[in-house]
């Protein structure tokens, strides 16, 4: 366990945002461009978020977790916590702590990220010899 105090995201925490996944396709925050997840971590695009479509993601970085709460979602009651971008404090979606229904247990420990809050960064390189 770290002895450093937790970072509370504000507009001045952008310098502390992790830069990772160099040269790999990622999802980034649409507001501040902080890297959020590798595209390889995408499990499903067939989810609904609070404000529209959402992506179920296996793991993510540069997110601060909010307060844990029981929330009635389309698939039943889940224990979730909203997640916020460490760079700009935008609410990005939520983290599934616990699902009450056995058929929904696969979501536990995963993130639902709002599609509209993400930018797909493909890291394509153009052939400069042409």
C-alpha positions as CSV (number, residue, x, y, z in Angstrom):
1,X,0.0,0.0,0.0
2,X,1.3,3.4,-1.0
3,X,2.0,6.1,1.6
4,X,1.0,8.8,-0.8
5,X,-2.4,10.4,-0.4
6,X,-5.0,9.5,-3.1
7,X,-5.2,11.9,-6.0
8,X,-8.4,13.8,-6.3
9,X,-9.0,14.5,-9.9
10,X,-9.1,18.2,-10.8
11,X,-8.1,20.2,-13.8
12,X,-4.5,20.3,-12.4
13,X,-4.0,16.5,-12.2
14,X,-3.5,16.1,-15.9
15,X,0.3,16.0,-15.4
16,X,-0.2,12.9,-13.2
17,X,-2.2,11.0,-15.8
18,X,-0.5,7.7,-16.8
19,X,0.8,7.6,-20.4
20,X,0.9,4.0,-21.4
21,X,0.2,1.6,-24.3
22,X,2.5,3.4,-26.7
23,X,1.9,2.4,-30.3
24,X,-1.1,0.3,-29.4
25,X,-4.8,1.0,-30.4
26,X,-6.5,2.6,-27.4
27,X,-9.6,4.3,-26.2
28,X,-9.0,7.9,-24.9
29,X,-11.0,10.4,-23.0
30,X,-12.9,12.5,-25.5
31,X,-12.5,15.6,-23.3
32,X,-8.8,15.6,-22.4
33,X,-7.2,12.7,-24.5
34,X,-6.0,10.7,-21.4
35,X,-5.6,7.0,-22.3
36,X,-8.3,5.0,-20.8
37,X,-8.0,1.4,-22.2
38,X,-6.5,-0.8,-24.8
39,X,-8.9,-1.6,-27.6
40,X,-7.9,-5.2,-27.0
41,X,-9.6,-5.0,-23.6
42,X,-13.0,-4.5,-25.3
43,X,-15.4,-7.3,-24.4
44,X,-18.7,-6.1,-25.9
45,X,-20.2,-3.0,-27.7
46,X,-23.8,-4.2,-26.9
47,X,-24.3,-2.4,-23.6
48,X,-26.3,0.6,-22.6
49,X,-24.8,3.4,-20.5
50,X,-26.4,6.2,-18.7
51,X,-26.3,8.5,-21.8
52,X,-26.5,6.0,-24.7
53,X,-24.4,3.1,-25.9
54,X,-21.6,1.7,-23.7
55,X,-18.7,-0.7,-24.0
56,X,-17.9,-3.4,-21.5
57,X,-14.2,-3.3,-21.0
58,X,-12.0,-5.8,-19.1
59,X,-9.6,-3.3,-17.6
60,X,-8.9,0.5,-17.7
61,X,-6.4,3.1,-16.4
62,X,-6.5,6.7,-15.5
63,X,-9.8,6.4,-13.8
64,X,-10.8,7.4,-10.3
65,X,-13.6,5.4,-8.6
66,X,-16.5,7.1,-7.0
67,X,-18.7,5.8,-4.2
68,X,-20.0,2.3,-4.4
69,X,-23.8,2.0,-4.6
70,X,-26.6,-0.5,-5.5
71,X,-28.1,0.6,-8.8
72,X,-31.1,-0.8,-10.7
73,X,-29.8,-1.3,-14.3
74,X,-31.6,-2.9,-17.3
75,X,-30.3,-6.4,-16.3
76,X,-31.1,-6.1,-12.6
77,X,-29.6,-4.6,-9.5
78,X,-25.8,-4.3,-9.5
79,X,-23.3,-2.9,-7.0
80,X,-21.4,-0.3,-9.1
81,X,-19.2,2.8,-8.7
82,X,-19.1,5.6,-11.2
83,X,-15.6,6.1,-12.7
84,X,-14.1,9.5,-13.5
85,X,-11.2,10.5,-15.8
86,X,-8.1,11.4,-13.9
87,X,-7.2,14.0,-16.4
88,X,-10.5,16.1,-16.5
89,X,-12.8,14.5,-13.9
90,X,-15.5,13.7,-16.6
91,X,-17.7,10.8,-15.6
92,X,-16.8,8.0,-18.0
93,X,-19.1,5.2,-16.9
94,X,-19.0,2.8,-14.0
95,X,-17.2,-0.2,-12.5
96,X,-19.2,-3.4,-11.7
97,X,-18.4,-4.5,-8.2
98,X,-21.1,-7.1,-7.8
99,X,-24.1,-8.5,-9.7
100,X,-27.0,-10.0,-7.7
101,X,-28.1,-12.3,-10.5
102,X,-25.9,-15.4,-11.3
103,X,-26.3,-14.8,-15.0
104,X,-24.7,-11.3,-14.7
105,X,-21.7,-12.3,-12.6
106,X,-19.4,-12.1,-15.7
107,X,-19.6,-8.3,-15.4
108,X,-18.0,-8.2,-12.0
109,X,-14.6,-6.5,-12.0
110,X,-15.2,-4.9,-15.4
111,X,-16.0,-1.4,-16.6
112,X,-18.9,0.0,-18.5
113,X,-17.6,3.0,-20.4
114,X,-19.8,5.4,-22.3
115,X,-19.1,5.3,-26.0
116,X,-19.7,9.1,-26.4
117,X,-17.0,9.8,-23.7
118,X,-14.3,7.8,-25.7
119,X,-12.2,8.4,-28.7
120,X,-10.8,5.5,-30.6
121,X,-7.0,6.0,-31.2
122,X,-5.8,3.6,-33.8
123,X,-2.1,4.5,-33.9
124,X,-1.9,4.0,-37.6
125,X,1.3,5.0,-39.3
126,X,1.3,6.1,-42.9
127,X,3.9,4.8,-45.2
128,X,6.1,7.9,-45.8
129,X,8.0,6.4,-48.7
130,X,5.0,6.8,-51.2
